[in-house]
Amino acid sequence: MIKVKELSYSYSGQKRPVLSNFSVDIDQGRIYGLLGKNGTGKSTLLYLISGLLRPKQGTVTFMRGETTVATQDRQAEVLADIFLVPEEFDLPPMSLNSYLKLVEPFYPRFSYEILKKCLEAFELESDLQLGQLSMGQKKKVYMSVALAANTRLLLLDEPTNGLDIPSKSQFRKAVAESMADDSRTILISTHQVHDVEQLLDHILIISVEGMLLNSSVADLTDRYVFEVRPPQQNDGTAIYAEPSLQGNITMARREPGQPETTINLEILFNAVTKGLVK
């Protein structure tokens, strides 16, 4: 769906580019997790893909049926199929209904049915006054609108920041239900890895040097296991481990016949950034 090719971008006044000759393909019908340390260009990449920033070098192309279009050209029919939820935003002091009248015309596939389901999932009423909401409530409203826009590409920058524990569960449910068919792709940039690790199909880990890991969750769970082991256990299969009160949280090579485990994204991230996994 999205082809990023040899992308470079630097902000004014910075000597070093945030992204340099960065390339990645993002396929349709998957939920991607975009991980990296602060300053590695995660948010910048989302803004470049959405067309809010223009690259200094390289291209971002968006596949729409039989047509390939550069998102930085900002054509209306392309932007109508992309929705970005930034980490920081505000909503105007008006009713939700008035806000929807402003937003809905920009998105031809906007679904009030999806909006209703999302608001219900977040336990929100439909007759809200946006100016009276807390930051967490505003995020839930904006996430509901983003999902209801029904775009083929949804970009989320730290979507669980500001959400309480029940709301994070509601967020995961709303996102999972929005993937009922394979027409939508979601790219989630986050540091709150445990909030989203159950959702992801594919993991991208980037650094200032470029891509460190580009792998499907299926491939990772086929190759590795994540489990708690006694501190004294050392059978040579462990790749990375961190101590906890229960024992060592371990990433190890999966042996033939060994059951699959769920990914621990924090352990995976630390192993990758230390150069132990590629």
Accessible surface in RSA format (square Angstrom, percent):
REM  Atomic radii and reference values for relative SASA: ProtOr
REM  Chains: A
REM  Algorithm: Lee & Richards
REM  Probe-radius: 1.40
REM  Slices: 20
REM RES _ NUM      All-atoms   Total-Side   Main-Chain    Non-polar    All polar
REM                ABS   REL    ABS   REL    ABS   REL    ABS   REL    ABS   REL
RES MET A   1    23.31  12.1   0.26   0.2  23.05  54.9   3.23   2.7  20.08  26.6
RES ILE A   2     2.66   1.5   0.00   0.0   2.66   6.4   0.73   0.5   1.93   5.2
RES LYS A   3    96.73  47.2  96.40  59.1   0.33   0.8  66.86  60.2  29.88  31.8
RES VAL A   4     1.87   1.2   0.00   0.0   1.87   4.5   0.00   0.0   1.87   5.1
RES LYS A   5   116.55  56.9 116.18  71.3   0.37   0.9  58.62  52.8  57.93  61.7
RES GLU A   6    90.90  52.2  90.90  68.8   0.00   0.0  17.61  34.1  73.29  59.8
RES LEU A   7     0.00   0.0   0.00   0.0   0.00   0.0   0.00   0.0   0.00   0.0
RES SER A   8    16.13  13.6  16.13  21.5   0.00   0.0  12.59  26.8   3.54   5.0
RES TYR A   9    20.32   9.5  19.65  11.2   0.67   1.7   2.38   1.8  17.94  22.1
RES SER A  10    32.76  27.7  30.74  41.0   2.02   4.6   4.60   9.8  28.16  39.4
RES TYR A  11    78.01  36.4  73.99  42.1   4.01  10.4  66.01  49.6  12.00  14.8
RES SER A  12   121.90 103.0  82.09 109.6  39.80  91.7  55.70 118.6  66.20  92.7
RES GLY A  13    84.73 104.5   0.00   N/A  84.73 104.5  44.26 121.5  40.48  90.7
RES GLN A  14    99.54  55.7  80.75  59.0  18.80  44.8  30.32  64.5  69.22  52.5
RES LYS A  15   214.76 104.8 174.83 107.3  39.93  95.1 126.30 113.7  88.47  94.2
RES ARG A  16   143.57  60.3 135.14  68.9   8.43  20.1  61.68  84.3  81.89  49.6
RES PRO A  17    51.97  37.9  44.28  40.4   7.69  28.0  44.28  36.6   7.69  47.8
RES VAL A  18    21.32  14.0  14.71  13.3   6.62  15.9  19.52  17.0   1.80   4.9
RES LEU A  19     6.25   3.5   3.97   2.8   2.28   5.7   6.25   4.4   0.00   0.0
RES SER A  20    56.96  48.1  41.20  55.0  15.77  36.3  17.57  37.4  39.39  55.2
RES ASN A  21    94.03  64.8  75.39  72.9  18.63  44.9  21.57  51.9  72.46  70.0
RES PHE A  22     7.26   3.6   3.96   2.5   3.30   8.6   7.26   4.4   0.00   0.0
RES SER A  23    56.53  47.8  39.83  53.2  16.70  38.5  34.34  73.1  22.19  31.1
RES VAL A  24     8.17   5.4   0.00   0.0   8.17  19.7   7.76   6.7   0.42   1.1
RES ASP A  25    74.91  52.5  63.83  63.5  11.08  26.2  25.27  59.5  49.65  49.5
RES ILE A  26     0.81   0.5   0.40   0.3   0.41   1.0   0.40   0.3   0.41   1.1
RES ASP A  27    65.25  45.7  64.41  64.1   0.84   2.0  15.50  36.5  49.75  49.6
RES GLN A  28    82.52  46.1  63.34  46.3  19.19  45.7  18.61  39.6  63.91  48.5
RES GLY A  29    21.40  26.4   0.00   N/A  21.40  26.4   1.42   3.9  19.99  44.8
RES ARG A  30    85.13  35.7  85.13  43.4   0.00   0.0  10.70  14.6  74.44  45.1
RES ILE A  31     8.22   4.7   8.22   6.1   0.00   0.0   8.22   5.9   0.00   0.0
RES TYR A  32     2.02   0.9   2.02   1.1   0.00   0.0   0.49   0.4   1.53   1.9
RES GLY A  33     0.00   0.0   0.00   N/A   0.00   0.0   0.00   0.0   0.00   0.0
RES LEU A  34     0.04   0.0   0.04   0.0   0.00   0.0   0.04   0.0   0.00   0.0
RES LEU A  35     1.89   1.1   1.89   1.3   0.00   0.0   1.89   1.3   0.00   0.0
RES GLY A  36     2.11   2.6   0.00   N/A   2.11   2.6   0.04   0.1   2.07   4.6
RES LYS A  37   126.38  61.7 121.83  74.7   4.56  10.8  73.46  66.1  52.92  56.4
RES ASN A  38   127.46  87.9 102.52  99.1  24.95  60.1  34.30  82.6  93.16  90.0
RES GLY A  39    62.45  77.0   0.00   N/A  62.45  77.0  40.06 109.9  22.39  50.2
RES THR A  40     6.21   4.4   6.03   6.1   0.18   0.4   6.03   8.1   0.18   0.3
RES GLY A  41     5.93   7.3   0.00   N/A   5.93   7.3   3.15   8.6   2.78   6.2
RES LYS A  42    13.87   6.8  12.10   7.4   1.76   4.2   4.89   4.4   8.97   9.6
RES SER A  43    39.38  33.3  37.00  49.4   2.37   5.5  20.52  43.7  18.86  26.4
RES THR A  44     7.73   5.5   7.48   7.6   0.25   0.6   0.00   0.0   7.73  11.7
RES LEU A  45     0.13   0.1   0.13   0.1   0.00   0.0   0.13   0.1   0.00   0.0
RES LEU A  46     0.00   0.0   0.00   0.0   0.00   0.0   0.00   0.0   0.00   0.0
RES TYR A  47    54.72  25.5  54.72  31.1   0.00   0.0  34.73  26.1  19.99  24.6
RES LEU A  48     0.00   0.0   0.00   0.0   0.00   0.0   0.00   0.0   0.00   0.0
RES ILE A  49     0.33   0.2   0.33   0.2   0.00   0.0   0.33   0.2   0.00   0.0
RES SER A  50     9.66   8.2   4.67   6.2   4.99  11.5   4.67   9.9   4.99   7.0
RES GLY A  51     2.63   3.2   0.00   N/A   2.63   3.2   1.34   3.7   1.29   2.9
RES LEU A  52   113.26  63.1  95.87  68.6  17.39  43.7  97.24  68.3  16.02  43.1
RES LEU A  53    38.44  21.4  37.07  26.5   1.36   3.4  38.44  27.0   0.00   0.0
RES ARG A  54   126.82  53.2 118.42  60.4   8.40  20.0  53.59  73.2  73.22  44.4
RES PRO A  55    23.39  17.0   4.81   4.4  18.57  67.5   4.81   4.0  18.57 115.4
RES LYS A  56   137.42  67.0 100.16  61.5  37.26  88.7  54.18  48.8  83.24  88.7
RES GLN A  57    92.56  51.8  84.55  61.8   8.01  19.1  36.91  78.6  55.65  42.2
RES GLY A  58    26.61  32.8   0.00   N/A  26.61  32.8  10.61  29.1  16.00  35.8
RES THR A  59    58.37  41.5  58.32  59.1   0.05   0.1  49.23  66.1   9.14  13.8
RES VAL A  60     0.01   0.0   0.01   0.0   0.00   0.0   0.01   0.0   0.00   0.0
RES THR A  61    26.78  19.0  26.78  27.1   0.00   0.0  24.21  32.5   2.57   3.9
RES PHE A  62     0.00   0.0   0.00   0.0   0.00   0.0   0.00   0.0   0.00   0.0
RES MET A  63    77.54  40.2  76.75  50.8   0.78   1.9  69.90  59.4   7.64  10.1
RES ARG A  64    71.90  30.2  64.17  32.7   7.72  18.4   5.43   7.4  66.47  40.3
RES GLY A  65    65.65  81.0   0.00   N/A  65.65  81.0  42.85 117.6  22.79  51.0
RES GLU A  66   180.55 103.7 144.23 109.1  36.32  86.5  67.98 131.5 112.58  91.9
RES THR A  67    72.77  51.8  69.22  70.2   3.55   8.5  40.66  54.6  32.11  48.5
RES THR A  68    77.59  55.2  49.56  50.2  28.03  66.8  35.30  47.4  42.29  63.9
RES VAL A  69    14.23   9.4  10.63   9.6   3.60   8.7  14.23  12.4   0.00   0.0
RES ALA A  70    21.68  19.9  16.84  26.0   4.83  11.0  16.84  23.7   4.83  12.8
RES THR A  71     0.08   0.1   0.00   0.0   0.08   0.2   0.08   0.1   0.00   0.0
RES GLN A  72    21.64  12.1  21.64  15.8   0.00   0.0  12.79  27.2   8.86   6.7
RES ASP A  73    81.98  57.4  59.17  58.9  22.82  54.0  14.50  34.1  67.49  67.3
RES ARG A  74    94.63  39.7  77.91  39.7  16.72  39.8  28.69  39.2  65.94  40.0
RES GLN A  75    70.75  39.6  64.34  47.0   6.40  15.2  26.54  56.5  44.20  33.5
RES ALA A  76    80.77  74.3  66.89 103.2  13.88  31.6  72.07 101.5   8.70  23.0
RES GLU A  77    88.36  50.7  80.30  60.8   8.06  19.2  45.67  88.3  42.69  34.9
RES VAL A  78     0.09   0.1   0.09   0.1   0.00   0.0   0.09   0.1   0.00   0.0
RES LEU A  79    63.00  35.1  58.17  41.6   4.83  12.1  58.92  41.4   4.07  11.0
RES ALA A  80    20.14  18.5  12.80  19.8   7.33  16.7  15.70  22.1   4.44  11.8
RES ASP A  81    11.35   8.0  11.31  11.3   0.05   0.1   2.99   7.0   8.36   8.3
RES ILE A  82     9.44   5.4   3.21   2.4   6.24  15.0   3.21   2.3   6.24  16.9
RES PHE A  83    10.68   5.3   9.08   5.6   1.60   4.2  10.68   6.5   0.00   0.0
RES LEU A  84    22.19  12.4  10.88   7.8  11.30  28.4  10.88   7.6  11.30  30.4
RES VAL A  85     0.37   0.2   0.37   0.3   0.00   0.0   0.37   0.3   0.00   0.0
RES PRO A  86    26.99  19.7  26.93  24.5   0.06   0.2  26.93  22.2   0.06   0.4
RES GLU A  87    70.51  40.5  63.47  48.0   7.04  16.8   9.82  19.0  60.69  49.5
RES GLU A  88   150.12  86.2 130.98  99.1  19.14  45.6  50.38  97.5  99.73  81.4
RES PHE A  89    34.11  17.1   9.75   6.0  24.35  63.4  23.23  14.1  10.88  31.1
RES ASP A  90   106.64  74.7  80.60  80.2  26.04  61.6  35.96  84.6  70.68  70.5
RES LEU A  91    10.00   5.6   2.07   1.5   7.93  19.9   3.33   2.3   6.67  17.9
RES PRO A  92    45.20  32.9  38.08  34.7   7.12  25.9  44.46  36.7   0.74   4.6
RES PRO A  93   121.37  88.5  94.90  86.5  26.47  96.2  97.06  80.1  24.31 151.1
RES MET A  94    56.67  29.3  49.66  32.9   7.01  16.7  56.21  47.8   0.46   0.6
RES SER A  95    27.22  23.0  24.03  32.1   3.18   7.3  18.39  39.2   8.83  12.4
RES LEU A  96     0.89   0.5   0.82   0.6   0.08   0.2   0.82   0.6   0.08   0.2
RES ASN A  97    81.93  56.5  78.89  76.2   3.04   7.3  20.47  49.3  61.46  59.4
RES SER A  98    47.95  40.5  44.83  59.8   3.12   7.2  15.50  33.0  32.45  45.5
RES TYR A  99    24.79  11.6  24.79  14.1   0.00   0.0  11.90   8.9  12.88  15.9
RES LEU A 100     7.31   4.1   7.31   5.2   0.00   0.0   7.31   5.1   0.00   0.0
RES LYS A 101   156.12  76.2 140.50  86.2  15.63  37.2  87.38  78.6  68.75  73.2
RES LEU A 102   104.02  57.9  96.47  69.0   7.55  19.0  99.23  69.7   4.79  12.9
RES VAL A 103    20.31  13.4  18.71  16.9   1.60   3.8  20.31  17.6   0.00   0.0
RES GLU A 104    58.41  33.5  57.56  43.5   0.85   2.0   1.48   2.9  56.93  46.5
RES PRO A 105    92.30  67.3  57.87  52.8  34.43 125.2  66.44  54.9  25.86 160.7
RES PHE A 106   142.69  71.4 132.20  81.9  10.49  27.3 137.31  83.2   5.38  15.4
RES TYR A 107    35.37  16.5  34.19  19.5   1.18   3.1   4.79   3.6  30.58  37.7
RES PRO A 108   115.30  84.0  71.38  65.1  43.91 159.6  84.05  69.4  31.24 194.2
RES ARG A 109    98.11  41.2  86.33  44.0  11.79  28.1  57.57  78.7  40.54  24.6
RES PHE A 110    23.35  11.7   0.62   0.4  22.72  59.1   0.62   0.4  22.72  65.0
RES SER A 111    24.05  20.3  19.13  25.5   4.92  11.3  15.82  33.7   8.23  11.5
RES TYR A 112   114.76  53.6 106.80  60.8   7.96  20.7  92.72  69.7  22.04  27.2
RES GLU A 113   115.26  66.2 105.90  80.1   9.35  22.3  41.81  80.9  73.44  60.0
RES ILE A 114    44.15  25.1  44.01  32.8   0.14   0.3  44.15  31.8   0.00   0.0
RES LEU A 115     8.11   4.5   8.11   5.8   0.00   0.0   8.11   5.7   0.00   0.0
RES LYS A 116   127.71  62.3 124.09  76.1   3.63   8.6  94.54  85.1  33.17  35.3
RES LYS A 117   115.47  56.3 110.02  67.5   5.45  13.0  64.36  57.9  51.11  54.4
RES CYS A 118     6.94   5.2   5.82   6.5   1.12   2.6   1.12   2.8   5.82   6.3
RES LEU A 119     6.98   3.9   6.98   5.0   0.00   0.0   6.98   4.9   0.00   0.0
RES GLU A 120   100.26  57.6  82.94  62.7  17.32  41.2  44.80  86.7  55.46  45.3
RES ALA A 121    19.96  18.4   4.88   7.5  15.08  34.3  15.22  21.4   4.74  12.6
RES PHE A 122     2.12   1.1   0.45   0.3   1.67   4.4   0.45   0.3   1.67   4.8
RES GLU A 123   141.23  81.1 107.50  81.3  33.72  80.3  43.95  85.0  97.27  79.4
RES LEU A 124    22.46  12.5   9.16   6.6  13.30  33.4  11.49   8.1  10.97  29.5
RES GLU A 125   123.12  70.7 120.37  91.1   2.76   6.6  40.22  77.8  82.90  67.7
RES SER A 126    71.06  60.1  67.52  90.1   3.54   8.2  33.35  71.0  37.71  52.8
RES ASP A 127   108.21  75.8  89.31  88.9  18.89  44.7  36.92  86.9  71.29  71.1
RES LEU A 128    23.57  13.1  21.72  15.5   1.85   4.7  23.57  16.5   0.00   0.0
RES GLN A 129    84.30  47.1  78.90  57.7   5.39  12.8  24.77  52.7  59.53  45.1
RES LEU A 130     0.00   0.0   0.00   0.0   0.00   0.0   0.00   0.0   0.00   0.0
RES GLY A 131    45.84  56.5   0.00   N/A  45.84  56.5  15.05  41.3  30.80  69.0
RES GLN A 132   149.45  83.6 113.48  82.9  35.97  85.6  45.43  96.7 104.02  78.9
RES LEU A 133    24.88  13.9  11.45   8.2  13.43  33.8  12.02   8.4  12.86  34.6
RES SER A 134    62.94  53.2  49.95  66.7  12.99  29.9  52.28 111.3  10.66  14.9
RES MET A 135    92.95  48.1  83.98  55.6   8.96  21.3  62.66  53.3  30.28  40.1
RES GLY A 136    14.67  18.1   0.00   N/A  14.67  18.1  10.08  27.7   4.59  10.3
RES GLN A 137    66.25  37.0  65.88  48.1   0.37   0.9  10.29  21.9  55.96  42.4
RES LYS A 138    30.13  14.7  30.13  18.5   0.00   0.0   1.16   1.0  28.97  30.9
RES LYS A 139     5.20   2.5   5.14   3.2   0.06   0.1   2.71   2.4   2.49   2.7
RES LYS A 140    27.35  13.3  27.21  16.7   0.15   0.3   3.63   3.3  23.73  25.3
RES VAL A 141     0.12   0.1   0.09   0.1   0.02   0.1   0.09   0.1   0.02   0.1
RES TYR A 142    30.95  14.5  30.95  17.6   0.00   0.0   3.17   2.4  27.78  34.3
RES MET A 143     0.35   0.2   0.35   0.2   0.00   0.0   0.35   0.3   0.00   0.0
RES SER A 144     0.00   0.0   0.00   0.0   0.00   0.0   0.00   0.0   0.00   0.0
RES VAL A 145     0.14   0.1   0.14   0.1   0.00   0.0   0.14   0.1   0.00   0.0
RES ALA A 146     0.00   0.0   0.00   0.0   0.00   0.0   0.00   0.0   0.00   0.0
RES LEU A 147     0.00   0.0   0.00   0.0   0.00   0.0   0.00   0.0   0.00   0.0
RES ALA A 148     0.00   0.0   0.00   0.0   0.00   0.0   0.00   0.0   0.00   0.0
RES ALA A 149     1.02   0.9   0.00   0.0   1.02   2.3   0.00   0.0   1.02   2.7
RES ASN A 150    35.81  24.7  35.58  34.4   0.23   0.5   0.00   0.0  35.81  34.6
RES THR A 151     1.97   1.4   0.21   0.2   1.75   4.2   0.87   1.2   1.09   1.7
RES ARG A 152    35.56  14.9  35.07  17.9   0.49   1.2  17.42  23.8  18.14  11.0
RES LEU A 153     0.40   0.2   0.40   0.3   0.00   0.0   0.40   0.3   0.00   0.0
RES LEU A 154     0.00   0.0   0.00   0.0   0.00   0.0   0.00   0.0   0.00   0.0
RES LEU A 155     0.13   0.1   0.13   0.1   0.00   0.0   0.13   0.1   0.00   0.0
RES LEU A 156     0.00   0.0   0.00   0.0   0.00   0.0   0.00   0.0   0.00   0.0
RES ASP A 157     2.66   1.9   2.64   2.6   0.02   0.0   0.00   0.0   2.66   2.7
RES GLU A 158     7.64   4.4   7.64   5.8   0.00   0.0   6.01  11.6   1.62   1.3
RES PRO A 159     0.11   0.1   0.07   0.1   0.04   0.2   0.11   0.1   0.00   0.0
RES THR A 160     0.97   0.7   0.08   0.1   0.90   2.1   0.08   0.1   0.90   1.4
RES ASN A 161    47.25  32.6  40.35  39.0   6.90  16.6  20.50  49.4  26.75  25.9
RES GLY A 162    58.56  72.2   0.00   N/A  58.56  72.2  32.02  87.9  26.54  59.4
RES LEU A 163    12.86   7.2   0.90   0.6  11.96  30.1   2.56   1.8  10.29  27.7
RES ASP A 164    85.66  60.0  71.59  71.3  14.06  33.3  42.53 100.1  43.13  43.0
RES ILE A 165   145.39  82.7 142.86 106.4   2.53   6.1 142.86 102.9   2.53   6.9
RES PRO A 166    83.13  60.6  74.75  68.1   8.38  30.5  82.32  68.0   0.81   5.1
RES SER A 167     3.29   2.8   3.29   4.4   0.00   0.0   0.06   0.1   3.23   4.5
RES LYS A 168    46.57  22.7  46.53  28.6   0.04   0.1  10.49   9.4  36.08  38.4
RES SER A 169    58.31  49.3  55.84  74.5   2.47   5.7  18.34  39.1  39.97  56.0
RES GLN A 170    29.46  16.5  27.92  20.4   1.53   3.7  16.49  35.1  12.97   9.8
RES PHE A 171     0.13   0.1   0.13   0.1   0.00   0.0   0.13   0.1   0.00   0.0
RES ARG A 172    52.42  22.0  51.65  26.3   0.78   1.8  11.15  15.2  41.27  25.0
RES LYS A 173   118.24  57.7 110.60  67.9   7.65  18.2  63.95  57.6  54.30  57.8
RES ALA A 174     4.27   3.9   0.30   0.5   3.96   9.0   2.40   3.4   1.87   4.9
RES VAL A 175     0.00   0.0   0.00   0.0   0.00   0.0   0.00   0.0   0.00   0.0
RES ALA A 176    54.28  49.9  39.50  61.0  14.78  33.6  42.69  60.1  11.58  30.7
RES GLU A 177    95.49  54.8  76.19  57.6  19.30  46.0  47.28  91.4  48.22  39.4
RES SER A 178    23.15  19.6   1.32   1.8  21.83  50.3  10.02  21.3  13.13  18.4
RES MET A 179    35.65  18.5  17.61  11.7  18.04  42.9  17.61  15.0  18.04  23.9
RES ALA A 180    99.31  91.3  55.18  85.2  44.13 100.4  66.63  93.8  32.68  86.6
RES ASP A 181    85.81  60.1  74.17  73.8  11.65  27.5  41.00  96.5  44.82  44.7
RES ASP A 182   104.87  73.5 100.21  99.7   4.65  11.0  32.42  76.3  72.45  72.3
RES SER A 183    28.79  24.3  28.79  38.4   0.00   0.0  25.40  54.1   3.39   4.7
RES ARG A 184     7.90   3.3   7.88   4.0   0.01   0.0   6.14   8.4   1.76   1.1
RES THR A 185     0.00   0.0   0.00   0.0   0.00   0.0   0.00   0.0   0.00   0.0
RES ILE A 186     0.00   0.0   0.00   0.0   0.00   0.0   0.00   0.0   0.00   0.0
RES LEU A 187     0.13   0.1   0.13   0.1   0.00   0.0   0.13   0.1   0.00   0.0
RES ILE A 188     0.00   0.0   0.00   0.0   0.00   0.0   0.00   0.0   0.00   0.0
RES SER A 189     0.51   0.4   0.51   0.7   0.00   0.0   0.00   0.0   0.51   0.7
RES THR A 190     1.44   1.0   0.09   0.1   1.35   3.2   0.00   0.0   1.44   2.2
RES HIS A 191    87.40  47.8  67.51  46.9  19.90  50.9  58.07  59.8  29.34  34.1
RES GLN A 192    73.10  40.9  68.44  50.0   4.65  11.1   8.49  18.1  64.61  49.0
RES VAL A 193    17.34  11.4  16.71  15.1   0.62   1.5  16.71  14.5   0.62   1.7
RES HIS A 194    88.07  48.1  77.35  53.8  10.72  27.4  63.55  65.5  24.52  28.5
RES ASP A 195    17.34  12.1  16.87  16.8   0.48   1.1   0.52   1.2  16.83  16.8
RES VAL A 196     0.07   0.0   0.07   0.1   0.00   0.0   0.07   0.1   0.00   0.0
RES GLU A 197    44.43  25.5  29.05  22.0  15.39  36.6   5.92  11.4  38.52  31.4
RES GLN A 198   147.12  82.3 107.80  78.8  39.32  93.6  43.39  92.4 103.73  78.7
RES LEU A 199    20.64  11.5  10.16   7.3  10.48  26.3  12.45   8.7   8.19  22.0
RES LEU A 200    10.65   5.9   0.39   0.3  10.26  25.8   0.39   0.3  10.26  27.6
RES ASP A 201    60.62  42.5  53.29  53.0   7.33  17.3  14.98  35.2  45.64  45.5
RES HIS A 202    18.37  10.0  18.37  12.8   0.00   0.0  17.60  18.1   0.77   0.9
RES ILE A 203     1.33   0.8   1.33   1.0   0.00   0.0   1.33   1.0   0.00   0.0
RES LEU A 204     0.19   0.1   0.19   0.1   0.00   0.0   0.19   0.1   0.00   0.0
RES ILE A 205     0.00   0.0   0.00   0.0   0.00   0.0   0.00   0.0   0.00   0.0
RES ILE A 206     1.98   1.1   0.33   0.2   1.66   4.0   0.33   0.2   1.66   4.5
RES SER A 207    20.53  17.3  17.05  22.8   3.48   8.0  17.01  36.2   3.52   4.9
RES VAL A 208    63.41  41.7  48.20  43.6  15.22  36.7  48.34  42.0  15.07  40.9
RES GLU A 209   135.66  77.9  98.87  74.8  36.79  87.6  65.32 126.3  70.34  57.4
RES GLY A 210    17.12  21.1   0.00   N/A  17.12  21.1  16.88  46.3   0.24   0.5
RES MET A 211    60.76  31.5  28.03  18.6  32.73  77.9  28.03  23.8  32.73  43.4
RES LEU A 212    59.71  33.3  44.69  32.0  15.02  37.8  48.40  34.0  11.32  30.5
RES LEU A 213     7.33   4.1   4.36   3.1   2.97   7.5   7.33   5.1   0.00   0.0
RES ASN A 214    76.48  52.7  47.29  45.7  29.20  70.3  13.18  31.7  63.30  61.2
RES SER A 215    11.50   9.7   6.82   9.1   4.68  10.8  10.23  21.8   1.26   1.8
RES SER A 216    31.14  26.3  28.15  37.6   2.99   6.9  18.72  39.9  12.42  17.4
RES VAL A 217    32.91  21.7  32.91  29.8   0.00   0.0  32.91  28.6   0.00   0.0
RES ALA A 218    73.68  67.7  61.50  94.9  12.18  27.7  67.65  95.3   6.03  16.0
RES ASP A 219    58.15  40.7  52.07  51.8   6.08  14.4  21.10  49.7  37.04  36.9
RES LEU A 220     0.00   0.0   0.00   0.0   0.00   0.0   0.00   0.0   0.00   0.0
RES THR A 221    13.90   9.9  13.90  14.1   0.00   0.0   9.03  12.1   4.87   7.4
RES ASP A 222    83.18  58.3  74.45  74.1   8.73  20.6  12.61  29.7  70.57  70.4
RES ARG A 223    90.15  37.9  79.48  40.5  10.67  25.4  38.11  52.1  52.04  31.5
RES TYR A 224    16.71   7.8  16.68   9.5   0.03   0.1   5.45   4.1  11.26  13.9
RES VAL A 225     0.17   0.1   0.17   0.2   0.00   0.0   0.17   0.1   0.00   0.0
RES PHE A 226    16.52   8.3   3.88   2.4  12.64  32.9   4.43   2.7  12.09  34.6
RES GLU A 227    55.84  32.1  45.78  34.6  10.06  23.9  26.49  51.2  29.35  24.0
RES VAL A 228    81.22  53.4  54.58  49.4  26.65  64.2  54.58  47.4  26.65  72.3
RES ARG A 229    16.32   6.9  15.45   7.9   0.88   2.1   8.46  11.6   7.86   4.8
RES PRO A 230    63.16  46.0  58.11  53.0   5.05  18.4  62.08  51.3   1.08   6.7
RES PRO A 231    97.62  71.1  76.68  69.9  20.93  76.1  76.95  63.5  20.67 128.5
RES GLN A 232   148.64  83.1 116.81  85.4  31.83  75.8  71.50 152.2  77.14  58.5
RES GLN A 233    79.78  44.6  59.51  43.5  20.27  48.3  26.30  56.0  53.48  40.6
RES ASN A 234   132.01  91.0  97.91  94.6  34.10  82.1  25.48  61.3 106.53 103.0
RES ASP A 235    83.05  58.2  49.28  49.0  33.77  79.9  41.94  98.7  41.11  41.0
RES GLY A 236    58.66  72.3   0.00   N/A  58.66  72.3  36.42  99.9  22.24  49.8
RES THR A 237    21.38  15.2  20.61  20.9   0.77   1.8  21.07  28.3   0.32   0.5
RES ALA A 238    45.43  41.8  23.89  36.9  21.54  49.0  23.89  33.6  21.54  57.1
RES ILE A 239    29.93  17.0  10.50   7.8  19.43  46.8  15.56  11.2  14.37  39.0
RES TYR A 240    30.19  14.1  23.83  13.6   6.37  16.6  21.01  15.8   9.18  11.3
RES ALA A 241    45.82  42.1  22.41  34.6  23.41  53.3  22.67  31.9  23.15  61.3
RES GLU A 242    41.12  23.6  40.80  30.9   0.32   0.8  15.71  30.4  25.40  20.7
RES PRO A 243   117.67  85.8  97.73  89.1  19.93  72.5  98.04  80.9  19.63 122.0
RES SER A 244    40.24  34.0  12.94  17.3  27.30  62.9  26.23  55.9  14.01  19.6
RES LEU A 245   181.69 101.2 143.69 102.8  38.00  95.5 147.36 103.5  34.33  92.4
RES GLN A 246   140.02  78.3 106.80  78.1  33.22  79.1  54.84 116.7  85.18  64.6
RES GLY A 247     6.17   7.6   0.00   N/A   6.17   7.6   5.80  15.9   0.37   0.8
RES ASN A 248    35.32  24.4  35.32  34.1   0.00   0.0   2.04   4.9  33.28  32.2
RES ILE A 249    47.54  27.1  47.54  35.4   0.00   0.0  47.54  34.2   0.00   0.0
RES THR A 250     2.83   2.0   2.73   2.8   0.10   0.2   0.84   1.1   1.99   3.0
RES MET A 251     0.00   0.0   0.00   0.0   0.00   0.0   0.00   0.0   0.00   0.0
RES ALA A 252     0.00   0.0   0.00   0.0   0.00   0.0   0.00   0.0   0.00   0.0
RES ARG A 253   123.99  52.1 123.51  63.0   0.48   1.1  45.82  62.6  78.17  47.4
RES ARG A 254    64.49  27.1  42.65  21.7  21.83  52.0   3.58   4.9  60.90  36.9
RES GLU A 255    81.70  46.9  79.68  60.3   2.02   4.8  39.74  76.9  41.96  34.3
RES PRO A 256   132.83  96.8  98.15  89.5  34.68 126.0 110.98  91.6  21.84 135.8
RES GLY A 257    82.92 102.3   0.00   N/A  82.92 102.3  43.71 120.0  39.21  87.8
RES GLN A 258    43.71  24.4  38.17  27.9   5.54  13.2  22.39  47.7  21.32  16.2
RES PRO A 259   102.88  75.0  92.13  84.0  10.75  39.1 102.10  84.3   0.78   4.8
RES GLU A 260   103.46  59.4  78.14  59.1  25.32  60.3  22.56  43.6  80.91  66.1
RES THR A 261    39.37  28.0  27.71  28.1  11.66  27.8  36.89  49.5   2.48   3.8
RES THR A 262   119.11  84.7 111.19 112.7   7.92  18.9  83.02 111.5  36.09  54.6
RES ILE A 263    15.61   8.9   5.86   4.4   9.75  23.5   5.95   4.3   9.65  26.2
RES ASN A 264    33.01  22.8  31.00  30.0   2.01   4.8   8.33  20.0  24.69  23.9
RES LEU A 265     0.87   0.5   0.87   0.6   0.00   0.0   0.87   0.6   0.00   0.0
RES GLU A 266    76.96  44.2  75.72  57.3   1.24   3.0  22.03  42.6  54.93  44.8
RES ILE A 267     3.11   1.8   3.11   2.3   0.00   0.0   3.11   2.2   0.00   0.0
RES LEU A 268     0.00   0.0   0.00   0.0   0.00   0.0   0.00   0.0   0.00   0.0
RES PHE A 269    35.17  17.6  35.17  21.8   0.00   0.0  35.17  21.3   0.00   0.0
RES ASN A 270    32.98  22.7  32.82  31.7   0.16   0.4   1.93   4.7  31.05  30.0
RES ALA A 271     0.00   0.0   0.00   0.0   0.00   0.0   0.00   0.0   0.00   0.0
RES VAL A 272     4.11   2.7   0.45   0.4   3.66   8.8   0.45   0.4   3.66   9.9
RES THR A 273    40.42  28.7  11.82  12.0  28.59  68.1   6.26   8.4  34.16  51.6
RES LYS A 274   128.85  62.9  97.15  59.6  31.70  75.5  54.37  48.9  74.48  79.3
RES GLY A 275    46.83  57.8   0.00   N/A  46.83  57.8  25.81  70.8  21.02  47.1
RES LEU A 276    88.87  49.5  63.02  45.1  25.85  65.0  67.50  47.4  21.36  57.5
RES VAL A 277     5.85   3.9   0.27   0.2   5.58  13.5   4.48   3.9   1.38   3.7
RES LYS A 278   183.16  89.4 151.87  93.2  31.29  74.5 106.92  96.2  76.24  81.2
END  Absolute sums over single chains surface
CHAIN  1 A    13535.8      10715.2       2820.6       7081.4       6454.4
END  Absolute sums over all chains
TOTAL         13535.8      10715.2       2820.6       7081.4       6454.4
